[in-house]
Amino acid sequence: MVVFYVGIIIFIILLIITTIMLSNIKLKLIDFTIKDYEDLKRILTLIKDKEYLKIFEHLDFILKLQLCILNKVPIFNFRVSDDGIAKFLRKQIRKRKLKREEKDIEKIVKDDKKQIDEDLPDINLEKLDLLMNLGTDNASFTALSTTALTVLISIALPFLVDEIKPQNYNYEINALYLDKPIFNINASLVLSMPATDIVKLIK
């Protein structure tokens, strides 16, 4: 009888491990929006000042996380807003600060640089819908910027996508020739990664 129960436990453990190994984590970014040029300027200023958490005050989006077996069948769904992400990051920052107080800072920096590639998950961009409107008070700069952004996206896509399906990737960057700076963006995307790699993001 004991052997029977042990066998069942081993079977369940193997089933769980197999399920995880054959599963993918999908991240869906829904309606990522920067409303206007003033928000964009504020975001750039916060990045320059390294006040990254305050950036979320000028963004709107919903993040949906799915655990899918065989990359198709969702068995777990979780949704979080930009406010929820900000709270999570604050918590992670507090944890990291406590850890850094317990270790030698110089050693941590060296280890971080050495392990960057190992820590990055294998991310695949499955779908992209992007609409951006951009305008400055300089027509030449506006034209150059929109063209450069379009080319940059085209160059970056092959490095982010396992298999390019044109119908899944739509991006449009419009140049607006007005007498004042204009900027807005709306984007939705789907990212997937092996379920085992999710540990790298939360450890």
ROMAR-716447 format. One line per 2 residues: number of its first residue (from 0); their letters; for each residue x, y, z of N, C-alpha, C. Coordinates in steps of 0.05 Angstrom, whole numbers. Example, Ala and Ser with C-alpha at 12.3 -4.5 7.8 and 13.67 -1.06 7.14 Angstrom:
0	as	264/-114/156/246/-90/156/264/-66/156  257/-45/142/273/-21/143/258/1/157
END
This chain:
0	mv	16/-24/0/0/0/0/17/25/0  39/25/16/57/48/17/69/52/-10
2	vf	77/30/-23/89/33/-50/70/45/-69  44/38/-67/23/48/-84/21/79/-81
4	yv	20/88/-56/17/117/-52/42/132/-61  65/120/-56/90/133/-65/91/135/-95
6	gi	81/114/-109/79/114/-138/61/136/-148  38/140/-135/19/161/-142/32/188/-139
8	ii	46/192/-116/59/218/-112/81/224/-133  97/203/-139/117/207/-160/105/213/-187
10	fi	82/199/-193/68/204/-218/58/232/-220  47/242/-198/36/270/-198/58/290/-201
12	il	81/285/-187/104/303/-190/114/304/-219  117/280/-231/126/279/-259/107/292/-278
14	li	80/289/-272/60/302/-288/62/332/-287  66/342/-263/69/371/-259/94/382/-274
16	it	116/367/-270/141/376/-283/138/375/-314  125/354/-324/121/352/-353/103/374/-364
18	ti	82/380/-348/64/402/-356/78/428/-358  95/434/-338/110/459/-338/130/460/-361
20	ml	143/438/-367/163/437/-388/150/441/-416  124/433/-419/111/435/-444/92/459/-445
22	sn	96/478/-426/78/501/-425/94/526/-432  79/546/-440/89/572/-446/75/593/-430
24	ik	89/614/-423/77/638/-411/72/658/-433  48/668/-436/42/689/-455/35/715/-441
26	lk	47/736/-449/42/763/-438/28/779/-460  4/788/-454/-10/805/-473/-12/834/-463
28	li	0/852/-478/-2/880/-471/-25/893/-487  -45/902/-472/-69/911/-485/-72/942/-482
30	df	-77/955/-505/-82/984/-506/-61/1000/-490  -36/995/-496/-15/1012/-486/-18/1040/-498
32	ti	-21/1060/-481/-27/1087/-491/-11/1108/-477  1/1126/-493/11/1152/-484/-7/1173/-497
34	kd	-21/1188/-481/-43/1204/-491/-34/1228/-507  -13/1242/-499/-6/1266/-513/24/1272/-510
36	ye	32/1294/-523/60/1302/-523/70/1310/-496  53/1322/-479/61/1329/-452/68/1305/-435
38	dl	53/1284/-438/59/1259/-424/85/1248/-433  90/1249/-459/116/1239/-470/139/1254/-459
40	kr	137/1281/-458/159/1297/-447/164/1290/-418  142/1287/-402/145/1280/-374/158/1253/-370
42	il	151/1233/-388/163/1207/-386/193/1208/-392  201/1223/-412/229/1226/-419/245/1240/-396
44	tl	232/1259/-383/245/1273/-361/249/1253/-337  229/1237/-332/231/1218/-310/252/1197/-316
46	ik	255/1188/-341/276/1169/-348/303/1182/-344  306/1207/-352/331/1221/-348/338/1224/-319
48	dk	318/1229/-302/322/1232/-273/322/1205/-258  319/1183/-273/318/1156/-262/296/1152/-242
50	ey	274/1166/-246/250/1162/-229/230/1144/-244  238/1119/-248/224/1101/-266/196/1095/-257
52	lk	191/1092/-231/165/1084/-222/143/1105/-228  152/1131/-229/132/1152/-234/123/1152/-263
54	if	138/1138/-280/130/1136/-308/102/1125/-311  94/1106/-293/69/1093/-296/45/1113/-292
56	eh	51/1136/-280/30/1156/-277/22/1168/-304  38/1165/-324/33/1177/-350/28/1156/-372
58	ld	23/1131/-364/17/1109/-382/-9/1097/-375  -22/1085/-395/-46/1069/-391/-42/1043/-406
60	fi	-47/1020/-392/-46/995/-406/-57/973/-387  -63/950/-399/-71/926/-384/-52/904/-393
62	lk	-42/889/-373/-24/867/-379/-39/841/-371  -41/823/-390/-54/797/-386/-34/775/-388
64	lq	-33/758/-368/-14/735/-367/-29/709/-369  -20/692/-387/-33/666/-391/-12/644/-390
66	lc	-19/622/-376/-3/597/-377/-16/578/-396  -3/571/-418/-15/555/-439/0/529/-442
68	il	-15/507/-442/-3/480/-448/0/477/-478  24/468/-487/30/465/-515/26/491/-531
70	nk	29/513/-517/27/540/-530/-1/546/-541  -21/530/-533/-48/534/-544/-70/536/-523
72	vp	-70/517/-504/-92/514/-486/-86/530/-460  -100/553/-456/-96/568/-431/-108/554/-407
74	if	-92/551/-386/-102/539/-361/-100/558/-338  -90/582/-343/-88/602/-322/-88/630/-334
76	nf	-104/648/-323/-105/676/-333/-102/695/-310  -87/716/-315/-83/737/-294/-81/764/-308
78	rv	-96/783/-299/-96/810/-310/-86/830/-290  -70/849/-299/-61/870/-281/-58/896/-296
80	sd	-65/918/-282/-64/945/-295/-36/957/-291  -33/981/-303/-7/996/-299/-3/1002/-269
82	dg	-24/1007/-254/-21/1013/-225/-11/988/-211  -22/965/-219/-13/940/-206/16/934/-211
84	ia	25/939/-236/53/936/-243/71/954/-226  63/979/-223/78/998/-207/81/988/-178
86	kf	59/978/-166/61/968/-139/79/944/-137  78/926/-157/95/903/-157/125/911/-158
88	lr	131/931/-176/159/940/-179/169/953/-153  152/968/-140/160/980/-114/168/959/-94
90	kq	152/938/-93/157/916/-75/184/902/-82  188/897/-108/213/884/-116/238/902/-110
92	ir	235/928/-114/257/946/-108/264/946/-78  243/945/-61/248/944/-32/263/918/-26
94	kr	256/896/-38/269/870/-33/298/871/-42  303/883/-65/330/884/-75/348/902/-58
96	kl	336/924/-48/351/942/-30/360/927/-5  342/911/6/349/896/30/372/876/24
98	kr	370/863/1/391/844/-6/418/857/-10  417/881/-23/442/895/-28/455/904/-3
100	ee	440/909/18/451/917/43/466/894/57  459/870/49/471/846/61/496/836/46
102	kd	500/847/22/522/837/5/541/860/-3  563/852/-13/582/872/-23/573/883/-50
104	ie	570/910/-52/559/922/-76/576/917/-101  602/918/-98/620/914/-121/616/886/-133
106	ki	614/866/-115/611/838/-124/584/835/-139  563/848/-129/537/846/-142/538/857/-170
108	vk	551/880/-173/553/893/-200/566/874/-220  589/862/-211/603/844/-229/587/820/-236
110	dd	573/808/-216/557/785/-221/533/791/-239  521/815/-236/499/823/-252/507/825/-282
112	kk	530/838/-287/540/841/-314/546/814/-327  556/795/-311/564/769/-321/540/752/-327
114	qi	518/756/-313/495/738/-315/472/750/-330  475/773/-343/453/786/-357/441/767/-378
116	de	458/755/-394/448/737/-416/434/713/-404  445/702/-382/433/679/-370/405/685/-358
118	dl	402/709/-348/377/716/-335/355/724/-354  362/732/-378/342/741/-397/326/717/-407
120	pd	299/718/-405/283/695/-415/282/695/-445  275/672/-456/273/668/-485/245/679/-494
122	in	244/704/-502/218/717/-507/213/717/-537  188/710/-545/180/711/-573/156/730/-576
124	le	159/749/-594/137/768/-600/118/754/-620  94/747/-611/75/732/-628/57/751/-643
126	kl	51/774/-632/32/792/-646/38/821/-638  35/839/-657/40/867/-652/20/884/-668
128	dl	6/902/-654/-11/923/-667/-2/950/-655  9/967/-673/20/992/-663/11/1015/-682
130	lm	0/1036/-669/-7/1060/-683/6/1084/-669  23/1099/-683/36/1122/-671/33/1146/-689
132	nl	27/1169/-677/25/1194/-691/47/1212/-679  63/1224/-697/86/1239/-688/88/1265/-704
134	gt	91/1287/-690/95/1312/-704/112/1331/-688  129/1347/-701/145/1367/-688/142/1393/-703
136	dn	154/1414/-693/153/1440/-707/173/1442/-730  186/1419/-736/206/1419/-757/198/1396/-776
138	as	189/1403/-800/179/1383/-819/200/1362/-827  224/1371/-831/246/1353/-839/251/1333/-817
140	ft	252/1342/-792/258/1325/-769/235/1305/-765  210/1314/-769/187/1296/-767/188/1274/-788
142	al	194/1281/-812/196/1260/-834/218/1241/-828  241/1251/-819/264/1234/-813/258/1215/-790
144	st	246/1226/-769/240/1210/-745/221/1187/-751  199/1193/-765/179/1172/-771/192/1151/-789
146	ta	208/1159/-808/221/1139/-825/240/1122/-810  256/1135/-792/276/1120/-776/262/1100/-758
148	lt	240/1108/-745/226/1090/-727/214/1066/-742  203/1071/-766/193/1049/-782/215/1029/-790
150	vl	237/1040/-799/260/1023/-807/270/1007/-782  272/1021/-759/282/1008/-735/264/984/-727
152	is	238/988/-728/219/966/-722/223/943/-741  226/949/-767/230/928/-787/255/912/-782
154	ia	276/926/-774/302/913/-769/300/896/-743  286/906/-723/285/892/-697/267/867/-697
156	lp	246/867/-714/226/846/-714/239/818/-717  257/813/-737/268/786/-740/282/776/-715
158	fl	292/794/-698/307/785/-674/288/779/-651  263/788/-654/243/784/-633/222/762/-639
160	vd	223/753/-664/202/735/-673/214/708/-682  202/686/-673/211/660/-681/203/654/-710
162	ei	178/661/-717/168/656/-744/151/680/-752  159/695/-772/145/719/-779/120/712/-796
164	kp	96/719/-786/71/717/-801/61/745/-805  63/755/-829/57/784/-835/30/793/-823
166	qn	10/775/-823/-17/784/-814/-17/789/-784  4/780/-769/5/784/-740/20/809/-732
168	yn	32/823/-751/49/845/-744/41/870/-760  27/888/-747/17/912/-760/27/937/-745
170	ye	42/954/-758/51/978/-745/50/1001/-765  41/1023/-755/37/1047/-772/47/1072/-757
172	in	65/1086/-768/76/1110/-756/70/1134/-775  53/1151/-766/44/1173/-783/58/1199/-776
174	al	67/1213/-796/79/1240/-792/57/1261/-794  56/1278/-773/37/1300/-773/52/1327/-775
176	yl	45/1341/-796/59/1366/-801/42/1390/-791  45/1396/-766/30/1418/-754/49/1438/-742
178	dk	39/1459/-730/56/1480/-720/62/1476/-690  58/1452/-680/63/1446/-652/71/1417/-649
180	pi	85/1410/-628/93/1381/-624/68/1364/-618  66/1342/-631/44/1323/-627/55/1295/-624
182	fn	45/1280/-604/54/1252/-601/32/1237/-587  24/1214/-598/8/1195/-584/13/1167/-595
184	in	8/1147/-578/14/1120/-586/-7/1101/-574  -15/1081/-589/-32/1060/-579/-21/1034/-589
186	as	-17/1015/-571/-5/990/-579/-15/966/-563  -17/944/-576/-24/918/-563/-5/898/-574
188	lv	4/880/-557/23/859/-566/19/833/-549  30/812/-560/29/786/-546/58/775/-546
190	ls	68/769/-521/94/757/-518/91/729/-506  108/711/-514/108/684/-502/136/677/-494
192	mp	138/659/-474/164/649/-465/159/622/-452  180/605/-450/177/580/-436/170/585/-407
194	at	152/568/-396/143/572/-369/166/571/-349  186/555/-355/209/553/-337/225/579/-335
196	di	223/596/-356/238/621/-355/225/642/-338  200/638/-330/186/658/-314/200/662/-287
198	vk	214/641/-278/229/642/-253/251/663/-254  262/667/-278/283/687/-281/273/715/-276
200	li	247/720/-281/237/747/-278/229/753/-249  225/733/-232/215/738/-205/234/730/-183
202	k	257/718/-191/275/709/-170/289/732/-156
END
